[in-house]
């Protein structure tokens, strides 16, 4: 008997950097085969402000989804456009932010977000509370330094994120989410030195989507 083909999954990168899309697809592909990438047709390589996130959400919500796609991952931490896209599709649409929150909050453990985008803290906090309303969320802990400069220097980025993780752990966090789709590779690098459980959003979204796809077959 010929095995059924792997479901096609579209990973949508709401920022305009194709290299970041390729990196995120590679991370998701550890869990899901058949992952394809989509990069926002316009926009900056990093979503640093609420205004940029709102524009990205419009592009995600209006995107033409190829026929035959079985599920979608919106791979920016604020899940921009996910709800609007899900409302017009008949396949599951998973956001990496909500998926990470649900895993980090499991069992009622205290958790926090670590990221490097200070202007997005209010929207991150709102998403965490909405996605896991019963969770013991401690808030967002920021990496020290300029966001763009850190993004260009993986060593400095890792050091700054690790210091923020240590502050979150000292404040009582038993799990820490590395908050950002473009931070997927940093999450991989930091896992061995994390002071507590590290939740990486892209793998968690991939696992969540895999579960949803298995439930519908």
C-alpha positions, 0 to 999 in steps of 0.5 A: 500500500502506498503511504499517504502523502504528508500534509502540506503546511504553510509557515507564514513569516509576517516580516519581510525577510526570506532568510528568516522564513527559511530558518523558521521552516527548517525548525518547523520541519523537525516536527512536520514534513511538507512545510513550505514558507511564505514571506510577507511581500512587504515590510521590515525584517523585524516587527518592532512596533505595534504599527508594523505588527498591524500592517503585517496582520493585514498581509497575513489575513489577506494572503492567497493560500495555495490550494492543498494546504492542510494547515497554517502556522503564523510564525510571528510571536504576536500571531498577527492576522491569525484570527482573521485568516482562520475565519476565512479558511477551513484548515487549522491556523496556529499562532506560535505565540498562543501555542507557546503560552499554552505549553508554558502555562500547563499545570499552573506553573509560573512562566514568563516571556523573554524577548528583545522588542520593548514596544511590543510588551503590552501586546505580548502580555495581552496575548499571553493572558488571552491564550492561557487565561488560567496561567500564572504569567509573570510578564515580559523580561527584556534583553538589554540592548538595541533590538536591531544591533542584537539581531545582527550579533548572535553572541550578544543576542544570546548573552542578553537573552540569557541574562533576561531569562535569569532575571525571569527565573529569579522572579519565580518563572519555572518556564520561559518562552523565547518570544519571537519567530526570528529568535527560533535559532537563539532558542535552540542555542540557549536551551542547554544553558537555560536556568529553567524550562525553555519553551520555543514557540515554533516547535510548539506551534508545529506540535500543536498543528500536527495534533490538530491534523491527526485529529482530523484524519 
